Amino acid sequence: MRAFLFPGQGSQTPGMGRDLYESRPDVRCYFDEAAARVPGLLQIMFEGPAESLARTQYAQPALLAVEAALTHILKQLGHEPAVCAGHSLGEFSALVAAEALTYPEALRLVEARGRFMTELVPPGGMAAVIGLSQETIEKVLPKGGFIANLNGPDQTIISGEQEALKEAAAVLTQAGAKRVLPLQVSGPFHSPLMKQARDAFAELVSTAAISDPKYPFVSSVNGKQVTKAEDIRQLLSDQICAPVQWTCVMSTIGPVPSVEVGPGRVLQGLCKRMKGGPDPVVSVGTLEACVTLEKLE
C-alpha cells in the first residue's frame, strides 16, 4: 500500500486526462460530469491554450476530474491508499479517494470554490520564497503580506497585496532568501484577504454531504489526520483563507512509499527535499503510469 498524494492548482497542463477519456469508458463519466457543470471544459483541458486552463474556474474542476479518474483506475488495479492527502485543491481529490466525499459532491463544491475564488477575489498575488526559514519570513514580512503555503524547509509561499509583495521581495532578499519568485495567480489565495470567498464557500460546505473517511486522511489545513466528517467540514470551510501546512502533512505521513496522483511532479519534488517525508514518490498522471505502478508492485 502507498500513500496517495494529490497536487493542487498549478499542476494542470493541456492534454491531461485525454488518454483516460479516450481509452477508459469507465472513467469518462468523471470528465463528462465536470464538463456539464463547466461548459467548454473538455476542449480547454485537452487542447488548451494553457492560459485558459490556468484560470481558476477551469483549472480546479479539471484537476479534480483527472485525479478522481486516476484514483478509480488505481483502485480497480488493486491499489488501496495507505493514507490520502492533497495540496490545497488536491484535498478534494484526497477526500474522494478516502471516500469521505462522493465525486459528484466534490465536483459541486470545487466548481463553486473555483467560481468564488474567481468572482470574489480581491487585488493581490503570491510569491515563492526559496532558501529562508519560516521563522525569519514571519519576522520581516511587511503588513499586508501573509504566509500562504509551507511547502518544506526551504520553500514558503507568501500571499498578499501587490505593494506588500513588492516590499516583501526586497526585505526577504536582504534577510537571506535565495530567490523570491512572483507566481502567475489571480489573487492572494490562502490569506485573510480571501474572507469573502471563504464565507460564501463555508455556507455551501455547511450542507454538503460529507462522511467519515474510509481510508486515513491528513488535512492540509492542520497537517493532522482527521477522522470525523464534521471536522472535515470545518477544515474545508477554513481552507481558502488558511495556510497550506504541507510540511506538517509530509511529516505526519512519514517516509512511506507514495504516489502523486495527478499531472506533474510538484509534490514529488517537495517530498524529495523534505527529510523524513514520503519516500519514494512515484508520479502517476497517465494511464501508462498506472499500469507501470501495477508492475512495480
C-alpha positions as CSV (number, residue, x, y, z in Angstrom):
1,M,0.0,0.0,0.0
2,R,1.1,3.5,-0.8
3,A,0.1,7.0,0.3
4,F,-2.0,8.8,-2.3
5,L,-0.9,12.4,-2.7
6,F,-2.9,14.8,-4.8
7,P,-1.5,18.0,-6.4
8,G,-3.4,21.3,-6.5
9,Q,-3.8,24.2,-8.8
10,G,-0.7,24.9,-10.8
11,S,-0.1,21.3,-11.8
12,Q,-2.6,21.4,-14.7
13,T,-1.4,21.0,-18.2
14,P,-3.2,20.9,-21.6
15,G,-3.8,17.4,-22.7
16,M,-4.1,16.0,-19.2
17,G,-6.6,13.2,-18.9
18,R,-7.2,12.8,-22.6
19,D,-5.7,9.3,-22.6
20,L,-8.0,8.3,-19.8
21,Y,-11.0,9.7,-21.5
22,E,-10.3,8.1,-24.8
23,S,-9.1,4.7,-23.5
24,R,-11.2,4.0,-20.4
25,P,-15.0,4.3,-20.9
26,D,-15.4,3.5,-17.2
27,V,-13.9,6.9,-16.2
28,R,-15.4,9.0,-19.0
29,C,-18.2,10.0,-16.6
30,Y,-15.8,11.9,-14.4
31,F,-14.9,14.2,-17.3
32,D,-18.4,14.5,-18.7
33,E,-19.9,15.4,-15.3
34,A,-17.3,18.2,-14.9
35,A,-18.0,19.4,-18.5
36,A,-21.7,19.6,-17.8
37,R,-21.0,22.0,-14.9
38,V,-18.3,24.0,-16.7
39,P,-19.2,24.4,-20.4
40,G,-16.2,24.2,-22.8
41,L,-14.1,22.5,-20.1
42,L,-13.1,19.4,-22.1
43,Q,-11.8,21.4,-25.1
44,I,-9.7,23.6,-22.8
45,M,-8.4,20.6,-20.9
46,F,-7.4,18.6,-23.9
47,E,-6.4,21.3,-26.3
48,G,-5.6,24.4,-24.3
49,P,-4.4,27.0,-24.5
50,A,-2.5,26.8,-21.2
51,E,-3.6,30.4,-20.3
52,S,-7.2,29.4,-20.4
53,L,-6.7,26.1,-18.5
54,A,-4.8,28.1,-15.8
55,R,-7.9,30.1,-15.0
56,T,-9.2,29.1,-11.6
57,Q,-12.7,28.3,-12.8
58,Y,-11.3,25.8,-15.3
59,A,-8.2,24.5,-13.5
60,Q,-9.9,23.4,-10.3
61,P,-12.7,21.1,-11.8
62,A,-10.3,19.9,-14.5
63,L,-7.8,18.7,-11.9
64,L,-10.5,17.1,-9.8
65,A,-11.8,15.1,-12.8
66,V,-8.3,13.8,-13.7
67,E,-7.3,12.9,-10.2
68,A,-10.6,11.2,-9.4
69,A,-10.4,9.2,-12.6
70,L,-6.8,8.1,-11.8
71,T,-7.9,7.1,-8.3
72,H,-10.7,5.0,-9.8
73,I,-8.2,3.2,-12.1
74,L,-5.7,2.7,-9.3
75,K,-8.3,1.1,-7.1
76,Q,-9.6,-1.0,-9.9
77,L,-6.0,-2.3,-10.3
78,G,-6.0,-3.2,-6.6
79,H,-4.1,-0.3,-5.1
80,E,-5.6,0.7,-1.8
81,P,-4.4,4.0,-0.3
82,A,-2.5,3.7,3.0
83,V,-3.3,7.4,3.6
84,C,-4.7,10.2,1.5
85,A,-3.7,13.9,1.4
86,G,-3.9,16.7,-1.0
87,H,-2.2,20.1,-1.5
88,S,-4.9,22.8,-1.3
89,L,-7.4,22.0,-4.1
90,G,-5.9,18.4,-4.1
91,E,-7.6,17.9,-0.8
92,F,-10.9,17.4,-2.5
93,S,-9.5,14.6,-4.6
94,A,-8.0,13.1,-1.4
95,L,-11.4,13.2,0.2
96,V,-12.9,11.4,-2.8
97,A,-10.1,8.8,-2.6
98,A,-10.7,8.4,1.2
99,E,-14.5,8.0,0.4
100,A,-15.4,11.0,2.6
101,L,-16.9,12.8,-0.4
102,T,-18.6,11.3,-3.5
103,Y,-17.3,12.6,-6.8
104,P,-20.5,14.4,-7.7
105,E,-20.5,16.2,-4.3
106,A,-16.8,17.1,-4.6
107,L,-17.4,18.4,-8.1
108,R,-20.2,20.6,-6.9
109,L,-18.0,22.0,-4.2
110,V,-15.0,22.5,-6.4
111,E,-17.0,24.2,-9.2
112,A,-18.4,26.7,-6.6
113,R,-14.9,27.1,-5.0
114,G,-13.4,28.0,-8.3
115,R,-16.2,30.4,-9.1
116,F,-16.0,32.1,-5.7
117,M,-12.2,32.4,-6.0
118,T,-12.6,34.0,-9.4
119,E,-15.5,36.4,-8.7
120,L,-14.8,37.3,-5.1
121,V,-11.0,37.6,-5.3
122,P,-9.5,40.9,-4.1
123,P,-6.5,42.5,-5.7
124,G,-3.2,40.8,-4.8
125,G,-0.9,37.9,-5.7
126,M,1.5,35.3,-4.4
127,A,5.3,34.7,-4.5
128,A,7.6,31.7,-3.7
129,V,10.4,32.4,-1.2
130,I,13.3,30.0,-1.6
131,G,16.0,29.3,1.0
132,L,14.6,31.2,4.0
133,S,13.1,29.7,7.2
134,Q,9.5,30.3,8.1
135,E,10.6,32.0,11.4
136,T,12.7,34.6,9.5
137,I,9.9,35.2,7.0
138,E,7.4,35.8,9.7
139,K,9.7,38.3,11.4
140,V,10.3,40.5,8.4
141,L,7.1,40.1,6.3
142,P,5.5,43.6,5.9
143,K,2.0,44.4,6.7
144,G,-0.4,43.2,4.0
145,G,1.7,40.1,3.4
146,F,0.9,36.6,4.7
147,I,2.4,33.1,4.7
148,A,0.2,31.0,2.4
149,N,1.9,27.7,1.8
150,L,4.5,25.9,3.9
151,N,5.9,23.6,1.3
152,G,9.1,22.4,3.0
153,P,12.1,23.7,5.0
154,D,13.4,25.7,2.0
155,Q,10.2,26.8,0.2
156,T,7.5,29.0,1.6
157,I,4.7,30.8,-0.5
158,I,3.6,34.2,0.6
159,S,0.4,36.0,-0.4
160,G,-1.0,39.5,-0.1
161,E,-1.4,42.9,-1.6
162,Q,0.8,43.7,-4.5
163,E,2.6,46.6,-2.8
164,A,3.2,44.4,0.2
165,L,4.6,41.7,-2.0
166,K,7.0,44.2,-3.7
167,E,8.2,45.3,-0.3
168,A,8.5,41.7,0.9
169,A,10.7,40.8,-2.1
170,A,13.2,43.4,-1.0
171,V,13.3,42.7,2.7
172,L,13.3,38.9,2.3
173,T,16.2,39.1,-0.2
174,Q,18.0,41.3,2.3
175,A,17.3,38.8,5.0
176,G,19.0,36.0,3.0
177,A,16.4,34.5,0.7
178,K,18.0,32.9,-2.4
179,R,15.0,33.9,-4.6
180,V,11.6,35.5,-4.3
181,L,9.6,34.5,-7.4
182,P,6.2,36.0,-8.2
183,L,3.6,33.4,-9.1
184,Q,1.2,33.6,-12.0
185,V,-2.0,33.5,-9.9
186,S,-5.1,35.7,-9.9
187,G,-5.2,36.7,-6.3
188,P,-3.9,36.5,-2.7
189,F,-5.0,32.9,-2.1
190,H,-4.7,31.2,1.3
191,S,-4.7,34.6,3.1
192,P,-7.2,36.6,5.3
193,L,-7.8,38.7,2.2
194,M,-9.9,35.8,0.7
195,K,-12.5,36.2,3.5
196,Q,-15.4,37.0,1.2
197,A,-14.8,33.9,-0.9
198,R,-14.3,31.8,2.3
199,D,-17.6,32.9,3.8
200,A,-19.5,32.1,0.6
201,F,-17.9,28.7,0.3
202,A,-18.4,28.0,4.0
203,E,-22.2,28.4,3.6
204,L,-22.1,25.8,0.8
205,V,-19.9,23.4,2.8
206,S,-22.3,23.6,5.8
207,T,-24.9,21.5,4.0
208,A,-22.5,19.3,2.0
209,A,-22.8,15.5,2.2
210,I,-19.6,14.5,4.0
211,S,-18.9,11.1,5.6
212,D,-16.2,9.9,8.0
213,P,-13.3,8.9,5.7
214,K,-12.9,5.1,5.0
215,Y,-9.2,5.5,4.5
216,P,-6.8,7.6,6.6
217,F,-6.9,11.3,5.6
218,V,-4.5,14.0,6.5
219,S,-5.7,17.6,6.2
220,S,-3.5,20.3,4.6
221,V,-5.2,22.9,6.8
222,N,-3.8,21.5,10.1
223,G,-1.3,18.8,8.9
224,K,-3.0,16.2,11.0
225,Q,-5.1,13.0,10.5
226,V,-8.8,13.8,10.6
227,T,-11.3,11.1,11.2
228,K,-14.7,12.8,11.6
229,A,-16.9,14.3,9.0
230,E,-17.8,17.4,11.0
231,D,-14.1,18.2,11.5
232,I,-13.5,17.9,7.7
233,R,-16.5,20.2,7.1
234,Q,-14.9,22.9,9.3
235,L,-11.5,22.5,7.8
236,L,-12.8,22.8,4.2
237,S,-14.6,26.0,5.3
238,D,-11.4,27.4,6.6
239,Q,-9.2,26.2,3.7
240,I,-9.5,29.2,1.3
241,C,-8.0,31.6,3.9
242,A,-5.8,29.2,5.9
243,P,-2.1,28.5,5.0
244,V,-1.4,25.1,3.4
245,Q,0.5,23.1,6.0
246,W,2.2,20.8,3.6
247,T,5.4,20.5,5.6
248,C,3.3,19.1,8.5
249,V,1.4,16.8,6.1
250,M,4.7,15.3,4.9
251,S,5.9,14.9,8.4
252,T,2.7,13.3,9.6
253,I,2.7,10.8,6.7
254,G,6.4,10.0,7.2
255,P,8.8,8.1,5.0
256,V,6.4,5.7,3.3
257,P,6.2,4.8,-0.4
258,S,3.7,7.2,-2.1
259,V,2.1,8.1,-5.5
260,E,1.5,11.6,-6.7
261,V,-2.0,11.0,-8.3
262,G,-2.3,13.7,-10.9
263,P,-0.4,15.6,-13.6
264,G,3.2,16.8,-13.0
265,R,5.7,16.2,-10.3
266,V,5.3,19.1,-7.9
267,L,4.7,17.0,-4.8
268,Q,7.4,14.6,-5.8
269,G,9.8,17.4,-5.8
270,L,8.7,18.8,-2.4
271,C,8.9,15.4,-0.8
272,K,12.4,14.8,-2.1
273,R,13.5,18.0,-0.3
274,M,11.8,17.0,3.0
275,K,13.8,14.8,5.3
276,G,11.5,12.2,6.9
277,G,8.7,12.8,4.4
278,P,7.1,10.4,1.9
279,D,9.7,8.4,0.1
280,P,9.9,7.3,-2.7
281,V,7.2,9.2,-4.5
282,V,6.1,7.9,-8.0
283,S,4.3,10.3,-10.3
284,V,1.1,8.7,-11.7
285,G,-0.6,11.1,-14.1
286,T,-1.4,8.9,-17.1
287,L,-2.9,5.5,-17.8
288,E,0.5,4.2,-18.7
289,A,1.8,5.3,-15.3
290,C,-1.0,3.4,-13.6
291,V,-0.1,0.2,-15.4
292,T,3.6,0.7,-14.7
293,L,2.8,1.1,-11.0
294,E,1.0,-2.2,-11.1
295,K,4.2,-3.8,-12.4
296,L,6.3,-2.2,-9.7
297,E,4.0,-3.7,-7.0
